[in-house]
Amino acid sequence: MDNLGDTIRKKREAKNLTIDELSAATKISVAVLKDIEEGKLDRYKGDEAYVKMYLKKISRVLDFEQVELEELTSQYLALTRELEIEDLKDKEMKEQHNKDAVTRSKKLQFEKPHLARHDSVYEDKQHVKIIQGGIILALVLAIIAVVWFGIYFTSKQSNDPTFESTTNTQAEGDINTENSDSETTNSTNEDEETTTTNAEVTIVRNDVLDYSFLLSEESDTFTFTIEYYSACWASMSVNDESYDSFVSKIYHDESEYEDETVAETVTLEFNVDEFESLNLRNGNNGTQKYYINGQEIELTDEDTNDPNPCNFILTLESETSNESTE
């Protein structure tokens, strides 16, 4: 029996469809379709629900029978279980290898080196001790002479009526403390958590792709804007419930956007009294930008380095909760 990827590829070729045409018909990116046909499904661990949805779309376009669709799904689930089993085996092998390495290291024994004693090295040499004692005595006498000369010279200068002390322990006039105060303030600010603030919005980073924000008391609504610069499947939940105003689909589809410098923009408006938090699930990470009331959320390198599927979390903080925290 052909595997899942071969079955889909042969069915597509039988209908004389290119992979680009199948992508346009299913709204699935060419990269994902190639991964499915080439059997590279290990890249989608944790997103099995998306893959099953892709298989349904492909089956509808390629006119798969219900039985064939069920067989494809079964093959995918079986492959997923095999990948999980292989991961467990690899983990067990690594743990066993580490245990064996520890056991071998405990069994290693090092013999004490046998050093040959040579009389000319270890024998007591009296003349060397005499020379060392003489050098130490000369150093002590030199130190005593330097100290005595310093005391004598200082007392002589202090008795000289023409001698004036160059030490001034009193500062005259006003002392400018502005620089020291500003330096202290700057060093304190560097230790505090970095925030992005304007007249309306204060944004704080809590963790990787986890941000909270505070609005001014006059704000009744706010806008949340997402810019997609590459093909990305996305869905959203607000207050832990599915949010229908955000369409779950592939944004910046390659069939519509060929230039990755041009963004597909989604802007949503929320009532402050009805909003607590949102969770934006993206099929890949690293090319999106986010804005609150037009102010960009400044993502860190840690937020954008991982290209895998991700959850972007945004929480609205109230003035009451902020004061209680303080």
N, C-alpha and C positions, 0 to 999 in steps of 0.2 A: 504494500500500500504506500502511495506517495505521502510524504509528510505534508504538513499544513501549508507551508510556503509554496511547495511545488504544485499542490492542488490549485491554489489561487492563481499562480502564474500561468499554468496550462489553461485554466478556464478563461483567463483574460486574453491569452493569445488565441484561443479558439474563437472568441468574439471579435478578434481583430482590433483590440483596444491597446493603445500604448499606455504606459504607466502614468504619463501626464494626463491623458484623457480620463483614466480611472480616477486620478486625483481630482480633476475638475468635477466629475460626476458625484463623488462621495464627499467632497470638501475635506479630504484627508491629505495631509502634505505628502509630497513625493518621497521625502526622506523616511517617513513612517511606513509608507507602502513598501519601499525597498527593504526596510528592516524586516517587515512581515514576510515578504517573499523569500528573503535570504535566511530566514529562521533566526534572526538576531533578537529574539524576544526577551533575552535576559536583561536587556537595557530597560525594560519596562516593569521591573519588579516593584510592587507596591501600587501599580496602576492597572491591575488586571481588569477592573471595571471598564476603563477606557478601551482596552484592547478588545474586550468582548463587544463593545459598542461598535468599534471599527469593523469587526468581523460581520456584524449584522448589516452595516451599510454596504460593505463589499459584496455580501451575499445577495442583497437586493439588486444591485447594479448588474452583477454577473449571472442573475437568474438561478441561484442555487435553490434546490428543493429544501424543504424544511428538514428532511432527514440528513441532507448533506450539511446544512448549517449546524445541526446538532452534533454531527460527527466532527466538524471543524472545531466547535467549541470544546468537545470532549478531548480532542487532540491537544488543544491549547492548555486545558486544565491539567492533562497528564504531563505535558512538557513542563508546566510550572511546578508540579510536584517533583519531577525529576531534578529540576534546578535547585529546589529547596533541599532535596536529599543530598545532592552533590555538595552544596554549601556546608551542610552539616558534617559530611564526611571529611571535607577539607579542614573544617574547624577541629574535628576530632584528631585528624592526622597531625595538625600543627601542635595541638595540646600534647599529644603523645610524644612528638619529636622534642618539645621543650622539656617534658618530664625525663626523657632518655638523656638529654644533654645535661640536665641537673644531676642525674644519677651518675653519669660518667665523670662529671667534674668532682663529685664527692669521692670517687674511687681513686682519683689521681693522688699519688704520694711523691713527695720530693725528698730525695736523700740529702742529708747535710753534707756539704762539700768537705772533702778531706784536704786541709791546708797543711802543707809541709812547713815545719818550724825551722827557721834558719837562725843559728846562734848569733850571726853578725848583725842581725836585725833586732832581735829581742834582748840581747844582753845589755846589762846596765853600763851606760857610758857616762862616767863621772865628769869628764871634762866638758861634755855637752851641757850638763846641768849647771856647771859653774858659769859657762858663757851665757846661758839663758838668764841666770840670776843677775849677772852683771848688767845685761841689757835692761832688765826690769828696774834695777836700782837707778840706772842712769836716767830712765824715763821719769821716775818719781822725782828725782832731784831737779830735772828740767821743769816739771810742772810746778814744783814749789817755788822755783826761781821766778817763773812767769807770774804766778799769783802775787808774790812779794813785790815785784817790780810794779805791777798794776796798782796795788794798794799804796805804795810809796808815791807813785806819780800822781794819783788822784788826790791824796792828802796834800801834796805840795801845791797843786793847782787851786784847791779850795782855800788855802791860806794866802794865796796871792791876791792882793786887793784889786788888781786889774782884771781878774777872772770873772766872767759873766756866764751864768747858766743859760743854756740854749733851750731848756725845757719849759714850755708854757702850758700850764695846766688849766688856765682860765680862758674861755672863748668869749671874745667881745662881739657885741652886735647880735642881730637875730639869726637864728639857725634855721636854714631852709630844709624842712622835712618832707617837702612834696615828693621828691624823687624816691626816698625810702618808702613813703606810704604807698606810692604807686607800684613800686616793685613788690611790696608785700601783697597788695591787692592782686597783681598779676599772677604771682606764684600761687595764691589761694584759688584763683579762678581756674588755673590749669589743673588743679586736683579735682574740681567739681565735674559733674557729669555734663557732657557737651549737649547743648540744646540749640535749636534753631528757632528764632523768635522774630516776629514782626508785630505790628500794632494789633492784629487780630488773632494770630495763631502762634502758639508755642508748641513745638514738636520735640519729643524726647524719645531717644532710642533705648529700649529695654533689653533687647536680645537680638539674635540674628533674625532679620525680617520681622521684627516685633516692635511696633512703635505705638506711642500714645500721644494725644494732643489735647490742648486746652484752648478754648475759644473765649473771646471777650463776653462779658455779661450781656451786651446788647445783641448778640448773635442769636437769631431764631432758626436760621438754616445755614448750611455750608455745602460746598461742592467738593466732590472727590473725583479726580481726573486720573485716568490711566493712559499711558502712551505705549503702544506695542510697536516694536521695530523689527520683529521677525515672527514667523508663523508660530502661534502658541494657542493650544486649547485652554480655555479658562472657564471657571464657574465660580459663583459667589454665594456666601451665606451671610445674613445680617441678623444679629442678635440670636445666633445659633439656629436660624431657620433659613431655608432656601429663599433666595431673593430673586423674584421673577423679573424685576425690572432690568436686571443684568442678564443678557442672553448668553447661555452656555453654548459656545461654538469655538471654531478656530478663528482667532483674530490675526490680522495681517497675513491673510491667506496668500500663498505664493502665486496663485492664479490671478489675483487682483493687485498685489503689491510686488513689483519686481525690484524696486529700489528700497534697500534697507535703511536709507537715510530719511525716508518718508514714513511717518508714524501713522498708525490707525489709532484714533483718539476716542475714548469713551469717557463722558462726563455724567456723573450722577449727582442729584441733589437730595439731601436728607434734612429732615426736621430734627433739630437738636433734642427736643423733648422725647422723640421716639427712637433715638439712636443710642446704642451702647457700644457695639463693636461690630467689626466685619472680618470675615476670613475669605481671602481671595486665593483660590487654588489655580496655579498656573502649571501647564504641562511642561514648561521649561523655564529656566531662570537666567537672569543676567542682562536682558536687553530691554526691560521695562523701566519706565519712569513713573513716579506717582506725585500728585499735587493735591494740596488742601487749600481751597480758596485761591488757587493760582500759585501758591508757594510750594516750591519743589521740596520733597522729602529727600534730604541728602543721604543717599545710601553709602555704606562703607564697602571696602574691598571684601570684607568677610560676608557681606550681604550678596555680592554679585559673583564671587569666585566659583560657586557651585552651579553648573548648568542643568542640574537634574530638576525634576518636578519639585515644587515648593509651595508653602503656604505663607502668604503675606497677611499679617495680623495688624489691625488698626483699632485702637481703643480710645473712646472719648472720655477724658477725665473732667469731672465737675469741680467747681470752685470749692464745694463742701468737702469732697474727698481729699482735695489738695490741701485744705487747711488742717484737716484732721491728721494727715500724714506729717505735716510740719510740726 
